[in-house]
Amino acid sequence: MGERCAAAGGALARWRWLALPASIAALAAAPAGAAPLSFEARSLSGAQNNLAHPSWGEAGQPYARILPPRYADGAGAMEAGPNPRYVSNRVFNATGLDLFSERNVSQWGWVWGQFLDHTFGRAEPGREDASIPFAASDPLEGFENTLETIPAARDAVVPGTGTGAGNPRLQRNTVNSYIDGWALYGGSAERLEWMRTGPDDGNSSHAGATLLLSKKYLPLAGARGAAHPAPAMQTEGALAVKPQNAVVAGDVRANENADLTAVTTLFAREHNRIVAALPTSLSNEERFEIARRIVGAEQQYITYQEFLPAMGVTLSPYGGYDPNVDPQLSDEFATVGYRAHSMVNGEQHIEAPAAKYNSKIPALRELGLEVRPSPTHGSKVIVTISQGAAFFNPAVVPAVGLGPILEGLATEPGYKNDEQIDDALRSILFGIPRAGANPAFCYENPRQPECFSVVVDLGAIDIQRERDNGMPTYEQLREALGLAPQSTFTEVTGETTEAFPTNDPLVPASDAIDAPHILDFTSIANYFGEPLGTGSGGGTSSRKAKTSAPQRAVYATRRTTLAARLKAIYGSVSSLDPLVGMMSEPHLPGSELGELQSALWRKQFEALRDGDRFFYQHDPVLGELEARYGISYRHSLRELITLDAAVSAKKLPANVFLSPAPLAPTAARRR
């Protein structure tokens, strides 16, 4: 390994100062007396990153595999298993009480994680039906579903695969596998030309250096008029009815939720800020490619210096670019390891001066947001953005303002990375309240019968996607990553028993797994371990519990152990779906991840680093750009928010990935 890295370093040293052909170079004019700078630009598709293996990491390539696909017939038939919604109702069901991160990882944890996900991974959608049966008679079902199934479709098949047991079905990644700003720039010249200022005339040499914005926000699909149709964007929910209200960005999923739209907007502004700082003597193409190079490095820098450490992920020391490392995302990482949907907060709270929003209150409520007076500051209001209102609703970002949204993500902790998923994702994903219902009320109280009539369960769909993609079992995946085998469910969860309680009339022995009370919370505590109350989520999931730091639930126990429920559902650890097992593991010390998820992240993020010829720690062009123009990629996310979203640094924690903890236990404050 050391000799291979040394050889790679020598090859890179020869490449560093090689003047490349103009067709693949961005040529930066030099200051007086300095030699011209010539550097190779990243391809949009990821092709040619590895000169010996040009397709490694390229968009459109099959996902890599840690283990061979596991199908019932060896070719592509999905393995059988317990109904995913049945599992979700007994494992993922938070019953209205979401637990917050015990390490105070802020909402930036899940938002940045999704921004990365939309940078390096998206399976090609398919049309083959894989809908999940919905049992209204399930004793643990709390929602109505007039569709009678949960819609799901299998991922598209890589052509030529799935023909037999010796040629199993594979899936492909439609984006490239590099951390390079894909979410901002996309993967094709046609899409990028539409998004750049200047004419959209099919000649990229006429394009401007900056990205097209409207009043500093991402452009809507109609920004260039009917004569220049916008690139395709994914639209769901209310946005599917009015696709002209979608914003346009590099990745097709930029409208998925308001926070994702906001962080994409932040980096579009950052690109334009860098362009404005470059000499106007440079051509538009030169300034564009310099800004793109720096923005990609900023995304890498924040990921490896802030995001991964905040999540408690420790990588091996960086040894330089290794051309023998394939960075392609593994299907196991994309389908199992990088699923952390339990971290997604059901709502975000923004406290701001009342004068800022008084005139906007009707418009905000029309968007499904709630505005109410602050209980502690008479001159302020609290704007609540529920996740339901934020789904495919990009108008939320300019209405609330970019700065307040990004600041709010830093000051409130995210939910715990555990097995519990908020109902906004677990039951009403992309849902629209019934006609005549109050949207703000329904997103706050999704279980009310007058609110929703269709169930879309992201947790259940995640399980179905595992089976669609031929994932190994939990045991097999652990073994492949060198982890010790787990033979009992208590070893999986870290609990002391996998038996249901005896002599509990609310959990009858004859049908314990179907008893509605198995999910009751018997103890709930805050960040300091102080008790908050008990019950099935009623009082402690109140608005106060979500906005008052001492009242936030962080630790809890239920009437039945997770291990007992898993055993009743799966019978044996050997049958456990890998995602369910991974989500059920206790966190490693100092980490937001359990053992299996941590191993998957380490393996993939090391490959994304070591197999990228343009990784920021190995890219001499970045140093040369800083020396010539005084522009550095070394910006924390906090610094970018202050630079591009007009947020005072005093309003942000030193590390925006870690929200401020309560000052002291409430009992200590009373003394």
C-alpha positions in Angstrom: 0.0 0.0 0.0 2.8 2.5 0.9 4.8 1.7 -2.2 1.7 2.0 -4.4 0.8 5.4 -2.9 4.4 6.6 -3.3 4.3 5.6 -7.0 1.0 7.4 -7.4 2.4 10.5 -5.7 5.4 10.5 -8.2 3.0 10.3 -11.1 1.0 13.1 -9.7 4.0 15.3 -9.3 4.7 14.9 -13.0 1.1 15.7 -13.8 0.9 18.8 -11.5 2.6 21.2 -13.6 1.9 19.7 -17.0 0.3 22.2 -19.4 -2.7 20.4 -20.8 -4.4 21.0 -24.1 -6.8 23.9 -24.2 -9.7 21.7 -25.0 -9.6 20.3 -21.5 -8.0 23.1 -19.6 -9.3 26.2 -17.9 -6.6 28.9 -18.6 -6.2 31.5 -15.9 -4.5 34.7 -16.9 -1.5 35.4 -14.8 -0.6 38.5 -12.8 2.1 40.6 -14.3 5.4 38.7 -14.5 3.9 35.3 -13.6 3.7 32.4 -15.9 0.3 31.5 -17.3 -1.6 28.8 -15.2 -3.1 25.9 -17.0 -5.1 23.3 -15.3 -7.4 20.4 -16.2 -11.0 20.9 -15.3 -13.1 18.1 -13.8 -15.5 16.5 -16.3 -19.1 17.0 -15.3 -19.8 13.3 -15.6 -16.8 12.1 -13.6 -15.2 10.4 -16.6 -11.4 10.6 -16.9 -10.9 11.2 -13.3 -8.9 8.0 -13.2 -6.7 8.1 -16.3 -6.1 4.4 -16.2 -9.7 3.5 -15.6 -11.7 6.4 -17.2 -15.1 5.0 -16.3 -14.4 4.6 -12.5 -16.9 6.9 -10.7 -18.5 8.0 -13.9 -22.3 8.7 -13.9 -24.3 5.9 -15.4 -22.0 3.1 -14.2 -23.4 0.1 -12.1 -23.0 0.5 -8.4 -20.1 -1.5 -7.0 -20.9 -4.5 -4.8 -19.3 -5.6 -1.5 -21.0 -8.9 -1.9 -22.8 -10.6 -4.8 -26.5 -9.7 -5.1 -28.8 -11.9 -3.1 -32.0 -12.8 -5.0 -34.5 -15.6 -4.5 -33.8 -17.1 -7.9 -30.2 -15.8 -8.2 -31.2 -13.5 -11.0 -33.5 -10.8 -9.7 -36.5 -12.1 -7.8 -36.9 -10.2 -4.5 -36.3 -12.3 -1.4 -39.3 -12.8 0.9 -39.5 -11.2 4.3 -41.9 -9.7 6.7 -44.2 -6.9 5.3 -42.1 -3.7 5.4 -45.1 -1.6 6.8 -45.6 -4.3 9.5 -42.0 -3.9 10.4 -42.2 -0.1 10.3 -45.3 0.0 12.6 -43.3 -2.0 15.3 -39.8 -0.8 14.8 -39.7 2.6 13.1 -42.9 4.0 14.7 -42.0 6.9 17.0 -45.7 7.3 18.1 -45.3 11.1 18.1 -42.2 11.3 20.3 -39.0 11.8 18.5 -35.7 11.6 20.4 -33.0 14.2 19.9 -29.3 13.6 19.3 -27.5 12.9 22.6 -24.4 14.6 21.2 -26.3 17.7 20.1 -25.5 17.2 16.4 -27.5 19.9 14.8 -30.0 19.7 12.0 -27.1 20.4 9.7 -26.1 16.8 10.3 -29.0 15.4 8.2 -29.2 18.4 5.8 -25.5 18.1 4.9 -25.9 14.4 4.7 -28.7 14.7 2.2 -26.8 17.4 0.2 -23.9 14.9 -0.1 -26.3 12.1 -1.1 -27.6 14.3 -3.9 -24.0 14.9 -5.0 -22.8 11.3 -5.3 -25.7 8.9 -5.5 -29.1 8.4 -7.3 -30.3 5.0 -8.5 -32.0 5.0 -11.9 -35.8 4.9 -11.3 -37.7 2.0 -12.7 -41.3 1.3 -13.5 -41.7 -2.3 -12.2 -44.3 -2.2 -9.5 -43.1 -3.2 -6.0 -45.9 -1.6 -4.0 -46.2 -2.7 -0.3 -49.5 -4.2 0.9 -51.2 -2.0 3.5 -53.2 -3.7 6.2 -55.8 -1.3 7.7 -56.6 -4.0 10.3 -53.1 -4.0 11.8 -53.6 -3.2 15.5 -50.6 -0.9 15.4 -51.8 1.0 12.3 -52.6 4.7 13.0 -53.3 6.0 9.5 -55.9 5.7 6.8 -54.8 4.7 3.3 -57.4 4.8 0.6 -54.8 3.4 -1.9 -54.6 0.2 0.1 -50.9 -0.1 -0.8 -47.8 2.0 -0.3 -46.6 2.9 -3.8 -43.1 1.7 -4.6 -41.2 0.8 -7.8 -38.1 -1.3 -8.4 -34.9 0.5 -9.5 -34.1 0.1 -13.2 -32.0 -2.8 -14.3 -28.6 -2.3 -15.9 -29.1 -3.6 -19.4 -27.8 -7.1 -20.0 -28.0 -8.1 -16.3 -30.6 -10.2 -14.5 -30.8 -12.8 -17.2 -29.9 -15.8 -14.9 -28.4 -17.0 -11.7 -24.9 -16.4 -13.1 -25.8 -12.9 -14.2 -27.8 -11.2 -11.5 -29.7 -8.0 -11.7 -27.6 -4.8 -11.1 -28.6 -1.2 -10.6 -26.7 1.9 -11.8 -25.8 5.2 -10.3 -27.1 8.1 -12.4 -24.8 10.7 -10.9 -21.0 10.5 -10.6 -19.4 9.2 -7.4 -17.3 12.2 -6.6 -17.8 15.0 -4.1 -17.6 17.7 -6.8 -20.6 20.0 -6.5 -22.9 17.8 -8.7 -25.9 19.1 -6.8 -25.1 22.5 -8.0 -23.7 22.0 -11.5 -25.2 18.7 -12.7 -23.7 16.3 -15.1 -24.4 17.6 -18.6 -23.3 20.7 -20.6 -26.9 21.3 -21.7 -28.2 21.5 -18.1 -25.3 23.6 -17.0 -25.7 26.1 -19.9 -29.3 26.7 -18.9 -28.2 27.4 -15.3 -25.5 29.8 -16.2 -26.1 33.5 -17.0 -25.9 34.5 -20.6 -27.7 33.2 -23.6 -29.0 29.6 -23.7 -28.1 29.2 -27.4 -26.4 25.9 -27.5 -23.0 27.5 -27.5 -21.4 27.1 -24.1 -18.7 29.6 -25.0 -21.3 32.3 -24.8 -22.3 31.4 -21.2 -21.6 33.7 -18.3 -19.3 33.1 -15.4 -22.1 33.2 -12.8 -25.0 31.0 -12.0 -28.5 32.2 -12.8 -30.3 33.4 -9.7 -33.5 35.4 -9.2 -33.2 38.0 -6.4 -30.4 35.8 -5.0 -32.5 32.6 -5.1 -32.5 29.6 -7.4 -34.3 30.3 -10.7 -37.8 28.9 -11.3 -38.4 26.6 -14.2 -39.9 29.5 -16.3 -37.0 31.8 -15.7 -35.9 31.7 -19.4 -39.4 31.6 -20.8 -41.1 29.0 -23.0 -38.5 29.3 -25.7 -35.8 27.8 -23.5 -37.4 24.9 -21.6 -35.9 24.2 -18.2 -34.0 21.0 -17.4 -36.1 18.3 -15.9 -36.6 18.5 -12.1 -38.3 15.9 -9.9 -41.7 17.2 -8.6 -44.0 15.5 -6.1 -47.0 16.6 -4.0 -48.4 20.0 -4.8 -45.4 20.8 -7.0 -46.4 18.0 -9.4 -49.6 20.0 -10.2 -47.6 23.2 -10.8 -44.1 22.1 -12.0 -43.5 25.7 -13.2 -43.0 26.6 -9.5 -40.0 24.2 -9.2 -36.5 25.6 -8.8 -33.8 24.4 -11.2 -30.4 23.2 -10.0 -27.7 20.6 -10.9 -29.4 17.7 -9.3 -33.0 16.9 -10.2 -34.0 16.5 -6.5 -33.3 20.1 -5.4 -37.0 20.7 -4.6 -37.3 17.7 -2.3 -37.4 19.8 0.8 -36.9 23.5 1.7 -33.7 22.8 3.6 -32.1 21.1 0.7 -33.2 24.0 -1.6 -31.7 26.4 0.9 -28.2 24.7 1.1 -28.1 24.5 -2.7 -29.0 28.2 -2.9 -26.1 28.9 -0.4 -23.6 27.3 -2.7 -25.0 29.0 -5.8 -24.4 32.3 -4.1 -20.9 31.1 -3.0 -20.1 30.3 -6.7 -21.1 33.8 -7.7 -19.2 35.4 -4.8 -16.0 33.7 -5.9 -16.6 34.8 -9.5 -17.0 38.4 -8.4 -13.7 38.3 -6.5 -11.8 37.2 -9.6 -10.2 39.7 -12.1 -12.5 40.8 -14.9 -9.5 40.4 -17.2 -10.2 36.6 -17.1 -12.7 35.2 -19.5 -16.2 34.0 -18.4 -15.1 30.4 -18.8 -11.9 30.9 -16.8 -13.8 32.5 -13.9 -16.5 29.9 -14.0 -14.1 27.0 -13.9 -12.0 28.5 -11.1 -15.2 29.1 -9.0 -16.4 25.5 -9.7 -13.0 24.1 -8.7 -13.1 26.0 -5.4 -16.7 25.2 -4.6 -16.1 21.5 -5.1 -13.1 21.7 -2.8 -15.2 23.6 -0.2 -17.7 20.8 -0.2 -15.0 18.2 0.3 -13.3 20.3 3.0 -16.5 20.7 5.0 -17.4 17.0 4.6 -14.0 15.7 5.9 -13.1 18.4 8.4 -16.6 19.1 9.9 -19.4 16.7 8.9 -17.7 13.4 9.4 -16.0 14.4 12.7 -19.3 15.7 14.0 -21.0 12.4 13.1 -18.2 10.6 15.0 -16.6 9.0 11.9 -12.8 8.5 12.1 -11.0 7.6 8.9 -7.6 6.2 8.4 -4.8 8.8 7.7 -4.8 10.2 4.1 -2.0 8.8 2.1 -2.6 10.7 -1.2 -4.3 9.8 -4.4 -4.3 6.1 -5.2 -5.2 5.3 -8.8 -5.9 1.7 -7.8 -8.9 2.7 -5.6 -12.3 2.7 -7.3 -14.5 5.4 -5.7 -17.7 4.1 -7.2 -20.5 4.0 -4.5 -21.3 0.5 -3.4 -24.9 -0.6 -3.6 -24.6 -1.6 0.1 -23.6 1.9 1.1 -26.2 3.6 -1.0 -29.0 1.3 -0.1 -28.2 0.5 3.5 -25.4 2.4 5.0 -26.3 5.9 3.9 -29.9 5.7 5.1 -30.3 7.9 8.2 -33.9 9.0 7.8 -34.5 8.9 11.5 -32.3 12.0 11.9 -34.6 14.1 9.8 -36.5 16.5 12.1 -40.2 16.6 11.7 -40.1 20.4 12.0 -37.7 23.4 12.3 -38.3 26.4 14.5 -37.1 29.9 13.7 -37.2 32.7 16.3 -37.0 36.1 14.8 -38.2 39.7 15.4 -41.9 40.0 14.9 -41.4 43.0 12.6 -39.5 40.8 10.1 -42.6 38.6 9.5 -45.7 40.5 10.5 -46.5 41.5 7.0 -45.8 38.0 5.7 -47.9 36.0 8.1 -50.8 35.3 5.8 -48.4 34.2 3.0 -46.5 32.0 5.4 -49.6 30.3 6.6 -50.7 29.8 3.0 -47.5 27.8 2.5 -48.5 25.6 5.5 -46.2 27.2 8.1 -47.2 28.2 11.6 -46.4 31.6 13.0 -47.0 32.3 16.7 -45.6 34.7 19.4 -42.5 33.6 21.2 -43.3 32.4 24.7 -40.0 34.0 26.0 -39.6 37.2 23.9 -42.6 39.4 23.4 -41.0 41.2 20.5 -40.4 38.0 18.6 -42.3 35.3 16.8 -41.5 31.6 16.2 -42.0 30.3 12.6 -42.4 26.6 12.5 -41.6 24.8 9.2 -42.9 21.3 9.5 -41.3 18.7 7.2 -44.6 18.1 5.6 -44.9 21.7 4.6 -41.3 21.8 3.4 -41.6 18.8 1.0 -41.5 20.0 -2.6 -42.3 23.5 -1.5 -39.3 25.6 -2.6 -41.3 28.8 -2.2 -40.7 28.4 1.6 -37.0 29.5 1.2 -37.5 33.1 -0.2 -40.6 33.5 2.0 -38.8 32.8 5.2 -35.4 33.9 4.0 -32.2 32.0 3.4 -30.3 33.4 6.5 -33.0 32.5 9.1 -33.4 28.9 7.7 -29.6 28.2 7.7 -29.2 29.8 11.1 -32.1 27.7 12.5 -30.5 24.5 11.3 -27.4 25.3 13.4 -29.2 26.2 16.6 -31.5 23.3 17.1 -30.3 19.7 17.5 -31.4 17.0 15.0 -33.2 13.8 15.9 -31.2 10.9 17.1 -29.9 8.4 14.5 -31.8 5.4 15.8 -34.6 3.2 14.6 -37.4 5.7 15.1 -38.6 7.7 12.1 -40.8 10.8 12.3 -44.3 10.4 10.9 -43.6 13.1 8.3 -41.4 10.6 6.6 -42.9 7.3 7.9 -46.5 7.9 6.9 -47.2 11.2 5.1 -44.2 11.6 2.9 -45.0 14.1 0.2 -48.6 14.0 1.3 -51.1 16.8 0.8 -53.8 17.4 3.5 -57.4 16.7 2.6 -59.4 19.5 1.0 -60.6 21.9 3.6 -58.1 20.8 6.3 -55.7 23.3 7.9 -52.2 22.4 6.5 -50.3 23.8 9.5 -52.6 21.8 11.9 -52.3 18.6 9.9 -48.5 18.7 9.6 -48.3 19.2 13.3 -51.0 16.5 14.0 -50.7 14.0 11.1 -52.6 11.2 12.8 -55.9 13.2 12.9 -58.4 11.4 10.6 -59.4 14.6 8.8 -55.9 15.3 7.6 -54.4 12.6 5.3 -55.8 9.7 3.3 -52.7 8.2 1.6 -49.7 6.6 3.3 -46.2 6.8 1.9 -43.7 5.3 4.4 -40.0 6.0 3.6 -38.9 3.5 6.2 -40.9 0.7 4.7 -39.8 1.7 1.2 -36.2 1.5 2.4 -36.7 -2.1 3.4 -38.4 -2.8 0.0 -35.4 -1.2 -1.8 -33.0 -3.5 0.1 -34.8 -6.5 -1.3 -35.2 -5.0 -4.7 -31.4 -4.4 -4.9 -30.5 -7.9 -3.6 -28.9 -6.8 -0.4 -27.1 -9.4 1.8 -28.5 -10.3 5.2 -27.4 -8.3 8.2 -25.1 -11.1 9.3 -23.5 -11.4 5.9 -22.8 -7.7 5.6 -21.2 -7.5 9.0 -19.0 -10.5 8.2 -17.9 -9.0 4.8 -16.8 -5.8 6.7 -14.8 -7.8 9.3 -17.2 -7.3 12.2 -17.9 -9.9 14.8 -21.1 -12.1 14.3 -24.2 -11.3 16.3 -26.1 -14.4 17.2 -28.9 -12.9 19.4 -31.0 -9.8 19.1 -29.7 -8.5 22.4 -26.2 -8.5 20.8 -27.7 -6.5 18.0 -29.4 -3.9 20.1 -27.2 -3.9 23.2 -30.3 -4.5 25.5 -30.5 -7.1 28.3 -33.5 -9.1 27.1 -35.2 -10.2 23.9 -38.3 -11.5 25.8 -41.6 -9.6 26.2 -42.5 -8.7 29.8 -44.5 -11.3 31.7 -47.6 -10.6 33.7 -48.2 -7.4 31.9 -51.9 -7.2 30.9 -51.2 -4.6 28.2 -48.8 -7.1 26.5 -50.6 -10.4 26.4 -48.3 -13.4 25.8 -50.5 -14.8 23.1 -50.1 -11.9 20.7 -47.6 -9.6 22.2 -46.1 -8.4 18.9 -49.5 -7.2 17.9 -50.4 -5.5 21.2 -50.9 -1.7 20.6 -49.2 -0.9 23.9 -45.8 -2.5 23.1 -44.5 0.9 22.0 -45.6 2.8 25.1 -42.8 4.9 26.6 -42.2 4.0 30.3 -39.5 6.6 30.9 -38.4 9.7 29.1 -35.4 12.0 30.0 -33.8 15.1 28.7 -30.1 15.8 27.7 -29.1 15.6 31.4 -31.0 12.5 32.2 -33.7 14.4 34.1 -37.1 12.7 33.8 -39.7 14.4 31.6 -42.7 12.1 32.0 -44.1 8.9 30.7 -46.8 7.8 28.3 -47.1 6.9 24.7 -45.8 10.3 23.4 -48.7 12.6 24.3 -47.4 15.3 26.6 -43.7 15.1 25.8 -44.2 15.4 22.1 -45.9 18.7 22.6 -44.8 21.9 21.0 -43.0 22.9 24.2 -40.9 19.7 24.1 -39.7 20.5 20.6 -38.8 24.2 21.3 -37.5 24.2 24.9 -34.1 22.7 25.2 -34.5 21.3 28.8 -37.8 19.6 27.7 -36.4 17.9 24.6 -36.5 14.1 24.9 -33.1 12.5 24.4 -33.3 9.2 26.3 -36.3 6.9 26.6 -37.4 3.3 27.3 -40.4 1.5 26.0 -42.7 -1.1 27.5 -41.0 -3.8 25.3 -37.4 -3.9 24.2 -36.4 -3.5 20.6 -34.7 -6.9 20.7 -38.0 -8.5 21.7 -39.9 -6.9 18.9 -37.2 -7.9 16.4 -37.2 -11.5 17.5 -40.9 -11.7 17.2 -40.8 -10.2 13.7 -37.8 -12.0 12.3 -37.3 -15.1 14.5 -33.6 -15.3 13.9 -30.8 -12.8 13.4 -29.9 -14.7 10.3 -33.1 -13.4 8.7 -32.7 -9.8 9.7 -32.9 -7.1 7.0 -29.5 -5.3 7.1 -31.1 -1.8 7.3 -33.3 -2.8 10.3 -30.3 -4.4 12.0 -28.0 -1.4 11.3 -30.6 1.1 12.7 -31.1 -1.0 15.8 -27.4 -1.1 16.9 -26.3 1.1 19.8 -24.0 4.0 18.9 -20.3 3.6 19.2 -18.7 5.8 21.9 -18.5 9.4 20.7 -20.4 8.6 17.5 -23.8 9.0 16.0 -23.5 5.7 14.2 -23.6 2.0 15.2 -20.9 -0.5 14.4 -22.2 -1.6 11.0 -23.1 1.9 9.7 -19.8 3.3 10.9 -17.9 0.5 9.0 -19.9 1.2 5.8 -19.2 5.0 6.1 -15.5 4.5 6.7 -15.1 2.2 3.7 -16.9 4.5 1.3 -15.7 7.9 2.4 -12.1 6.6 2.3 -12.7 5.4 -1.2 -14.3 8.8 -2.2 -11.2 10.5 -0.9 -8.4 8.2 -2.0 -9.8 7.5 -5.4 -10.3 11.1 -6.4 -7.5 12.6 -8.5 -8.8 16.1 -7.7 -9.3 15.6 -3.9 -8.6 19.0 -2.2 -5.6 17.7 -0.2 -4.0 16.5 -3.3 -4.9 19.3 -5.8 -2.0 21.8 -6.3 -4.2 24.0 -8.4 -6.1 25.1 -5.3 -2.9 26.5 -3.7 -1.9 28.2 -7.0 -5.3 29.9 -7.2 -5.0 31.1 -3.6 -1.5 32.5 -4.2 -2.6 34.3 -7.4 -6.1 35.6 -6.4 -6.3 35.3 -2.6 -9.3 33.0 -2.7 -9.2 29.9 -0.5 -11.4 26.8 -0.2 -10.7 26.6 3.5 -14.0 27.8 4.7 -16.1 26.3 7.5 -19.8 26.0 6.8 -20.2 28.7 9.4 -18.1 31.1 7.4 -20.0 30.4 4.2 -23.3 31.1 5.9 -21.9 34.5 7.2 -20.4 35.3 3.8 -23.4 34.4 1.6 -26.5 34.4 3.7 -26.0 37.7 5.7 -26.0 35.9 9.1 -23.9 37.4 11.9 -21.3 35.0 13.1 -22.4 35.9 16.7 -25.7 34.1 16.0 -24.0 30.8 15.0 -22.2 28.2 17.1 -18.5 27.8 16.5 -19.3 24.6 14.7 -22.7 24.7 13.0 -22.8 20.9 13.0 -23.0 20.9 16.8 -25.9 22.9 18.3 -25.5 24.6 21.7 -26.3 22.3 24.6 -28.4 23.5 27.6 -26.3 25.4 30.1 -27.0 23.2 33.1 -29.6 20.8 34.4 -32.8 22.5 35.4 -32.5 21.3 39.0 -29.0 23.0 39.2 -30.4 26.2 37.8 -33.2 26.2 40.4 -30.6 25.9 43.2 
